[in-house]
Amino acid sequence: MLEGLMLGLTAAVTPFNLMMVVAGCVIGTLIGMLPGLGPMSIIAIMIPVAIGMGDPTAALILLSGVYYGAIFGGSTSSILLNAPGVAGTVASAFDGYPMARKGQAGKALTIAAIASFAGGTIGAILLMIFAPALSSVALLFHSAEYFALMVVGLSAIAAFAGTGQVAKALMMTLLGLILGTFGEGALSNTPRFTFGMMELQAGFSFITLAMAMFALPEALFLVMNPSRATQGDSGKIDNMRITRAEARSIAPVIGRQSLQGFFIGVLPGAGATIASFLGYAVERNLATKEEQAEFGHGSIKGLAAPETANNAACTGSFVPLLTLGIPGSGTTAILLGALLALNVTPGPRLMIDEPDVFWAVIISMYIGNLVLLILNLPLIPYIAKILTIPRTYLIPFILFFTLMGSYLGQNNATELLILVGFGVVATILRFADYPLAPLLIGFILGTMLENNFARAMQLYRGFDFIWERPMTLGLLVLAAALVFLPSYRSFRARKRAEGVADGD
Amino acid sequence: MALDRWIALAFIAFCCVYGYAAFFTMDQSLPPILRRNPIWPSTFPKILAVLGIIVGLVVLFTPTLPKDGAKPKDGAIDLTRLGDYHVGQALTLLALMVVYALTLRPLGFLGSTVGFLVIGALILGERKLHVLIPVAIIAAGSIWYLVQEVLGIFLRPLPGVWS
């Protein structure tokens, strides 16, 4: 391994390559901040440039810089504007945005940067150690297990809902799943619920829904209640230092989530989104009672967990790509395309045939993470200044960016009308205290869930896969426990409130 | 009845319509060969419709917890005092977004965006037009440059007649 490391170092550390990392990180961060342009689209845009360079090592280094930069940029818009541009950063908004509103935007961004750095770096170390062995584990997961894994992911919503909110959260999840079925049906690709409209053929776009669920209601609330904007003293941005006690409390979170995120990322198809939601859920359940109350209201643990997990998972998703040639996520699929264009075939033989590329990728991950941290920490006060813009300017701009975000994805003006419609619905749902995150999670996982379900049903000619695959059954039981435990707890709380003592 | 129950009721109604479509209308156009599959395009929607109605009923009939020491969330909107908020401004902005969606193609990106930013700020009470208009023009211009010239995503800058 040391030999490989040296090989990677000599291939990756040249002045030209270092310049590529810096350029990639800067481009990625800047563009990633615009909602609607996630890592996938930015990498897709950069591919012609990367291929034009001709050298696979330099191209990969540039692209991985862009990748990490884009993820960090996405977190920035999530935290500052509550406008997550990528599914993987939705969970960062749960606690990052409340922190920003409390005037701790600088601190939130610092935590995000450090957590991302730690997650990415630990992920890269794990990738180095486990890549060869993990490729065989990833093959153990079949459609049935993926289906069950996603049901577990959806059940984790129980973690987002407070006491007595589980049913509402489930209702929103189901609404999300239902919205996900609009467009084309699984396997057969026949149009379904399109009402004969061409625009609905591809289903609703994720960005439109994300903007409508988070950014738009938030902007409308800011309009309706101007005191909301001034409550968070956004002037105090210089307060970006993390105290020793805070560092001590997030260190175990970062450690756990780096591992968990990485291993979830290894499973093809699971990826950063599930890793970040599960990471948030797990940390919330592990936290003490007082800390649990803080989740959703600006908990530093609640921010560090998804940030670490999604970066670790992004690194983990390179395992199936590099060792099996299977891209586990949209982004790695695009990277696979770029690699093939550069005459590198990822797969089991990559480590033997072209060890310098394999190790250069790993080294470029370290460098990408490090450069990102060095570049971004000094920039944070300036990025956080976005919040001090007067609201008469800020609100039209937020609305404009939500519109642009959903327009750029589809290049279709009907999408904007859908955005406004969903935005109104989301605002009403927020009035009634319905959690909106589960809706979006349901929508994101819905298509994957249905595809895997359909595949498992076809392979086993019915529901037999539940009994025939022990891992599937185990995961489904876990999901049921996740849903019913909080309901049971709230049932007990209600009984107690009615004056019925425990044990009666 | 509280707003959240009305929403639950609306959700149940929605699930009924959705379920009706899934159970009775969707399978008619299914080719015979696909009917031999254990899974049809309507299978998953059917499951969702049933689950949706069950969960909707649970929300509708679960007694609410007595709120002990009601904790007002900072900046939350109190529905009983809806009249005190700037609801008019919010609705006007929503209407402006619809207008933007409808004018984006005919007016071109630059015109409609500058219009949206300026009118949006005017609605919110900004009156310094000498600052506002240049800011809007610079923002719209630089975003157009970034998106079309740098990233290569087509955005028609001017009305269709001129470009």
Contacts between the chains, C-beta under 8 A, distances in Angstrom:
chain1	res1	chain2	res2	distance
A	31	B	151	7.5
A	37	B	151	7.8
A	45	B	151	5.4
A	45	B	152	7.0
A	101	B	75	7.7
A	163	B	65	7.1
A	164	B	62	7.6
A	164	B	64	7.4
A	164	B	65	4.8
A	167	B	55	6.1
A	167	B	58	4.7
A	167	B	59	4.7
A	167	B	62	6.0
A	168	B	4	7.1
A	168	B	59	5.8
A	170	B	55	5.0
A	171	B	8	6.9
A	171	B	11	6.1
A	171	B	52	7.4
A	171	B	55	4.9
A	171	B	56	6.1
A	171	B	59	5.5
A	174	B	48	6.1
A	174	B	51	5.8
A	174	B	52	4.6
A	174	B	55	5.9
A	175	B	11	6.8
A	175	B	52	7.5
A	177	B	48	5.5
A	178	B	15	7.7
A	178	B	18	6.2
A	178	B	45	7.4
A	178	B	48	5.3
A	178	B	49	7.9
A	178	B	52	6.6
A	181	B	44	6.3
A	181	B	45	5.2
A	181	B	48	6.8
A	185	B	40	8.0
A	185	B	41	2.9
A	185	B	42	7.8
A	186	B	39	7.3
A	186	B	41	6.9
A	186	B	44	6.6
A	187	B	37	7.6
A	187	B	39	6.9
A	187	B	41	7.9
A	188	B	34	5.6
A	188	B	37	7.8
A	188	B	40	7.8
A	188	B	41	5.4
A	190	B	29	7.4
A	190	B	30	7.4
A	190	B	34	7.9
A	190	B	41	5.3
A	192	B	26	6.4
A	192	B	41	5.3
A	192	B	42	7.6
A	192	B	45	7.4
A	193	B	18	7.8
A	193	B	21	6.7
A	193	B	45	7.8
A	220	B	90	4.8
A	220	B	93	7.4
A	220	B	94	7.6
A	221	B	75	7.4
A	221	B	77	6.4
A	223	B	86	5.9
A	223	B	89	5.2
A	223	B	90	4.6
A	223	B	93	6.2
A	223	B	124	7.0
A	224	B	77	6.3
A	224	B	85	4.1
A	224	B	86	5.2
A	224	B	87	6.0
A	224	B	89	7.3
A	224	B	90	5.1
A	225	B	75	6.1
A	225	B	77	5.9
A	225	B	85	5.6
A	225	B	86	7.7
A	226	B	86	7.1
A	227	B	75	6.6
A	228	B	74	7.8
A	228	B	75	3.5
A	231	B	74	5.6
A	231	B	75	5.3
A	390	B	126	7.8
A	391	B	124	6.8
A	392	B	121	5.0
A	392	B	124	4.4
A	392	B	125	6.0
A	392	B	126	3.8
A	393	B	121	6.1
A	393	B	126	7.1
A	393	B	132	7.9
A	393	B	135	7.0
A	395	B	93	7.7
A	395	B	120	7.0
A	395	B	124	6.0
A	396	B	116	6.9
A	396	B	117	5.0
A	396	B	120	3.2
A	396	B	121	5.2
A	396	B	124	7.1
A	397	B	117	7.1
A	397	B	139	7.3
A	399	B	93	6.5
A	399	B	97	6.3
A	399	B	116	7.9
A	399	B	120	6.4
A	400	B	113	6.8
A	400	B	116	6.2
A	400	B	117	6.2
A	400	B	120	7.7
A	403	B	97	6.4
A	403	B	100	6.3
A	403	B	101	7.4
A	403	B	116	7.9
A	404	B	143	7.2
A	404	B	147	7.9
A	407	B	104	7.2
A	408	B	147	6.8
A	408	B	153	6.0
A	411	B	153	7.4
A	411	B	154	7.2
A	413	B	101	5.3
A	413	B	102	7.2
A	413	B	104	5.3
A	413	B	105	5.7
A	414	B	101	7.9
A	416	B	97	7.1
A	416	B	100	7.0
A	416	B	101	3.4
A	416	B	104	7.2
A	417	B	98	6.6
A	417	B	101	5.2
A	419	B	97	7.8
A	419	B	101	8.0
A	420	B	94	6.0
A	420	B	97	5.1
A	420	B	98	5.7
A	420	B	101	7.1
A	423	B	94	7.4
A	424	B	94	6.7
A	428	B	3	7.8
A	428	B	7	7.2
A	429	B	7	6.6
A	431	B	3	6.2
A	431	B	77	6.5
A	431	B	79	5.9
A	432	B	2	7.5
A	432	B	3	4.3
A	432	B	4	4.0
A	432	B	6	7.9
A	432	B	7	5.2
A	433	B	4	6.2
A	434	B	4	6.7
A	434	B	7	6.7
A	450	B	44	4.7
A	453	B	39	7.6
A	453	B	44	6.6
A	454	B	39	4.8
A	454	B	43	7.7
A	454	B	44	7.4
A	457	B	38	5.0
A	457	B	39	4.3
A	457	B	43	7.6
A	458	B	37	6.6
A	458	B	38	6.2
A	458	B	39	6.2
A	461	B	38	5.2
A	462	B	38	5.1
A	490	B	65	7.5
A	493	B	65	6.9
A	494	B	63	7.0
A	494	B	65	6.2
A	497	B	65	6.5
A	497	B	66	5.8
A	497	B	68	8.0
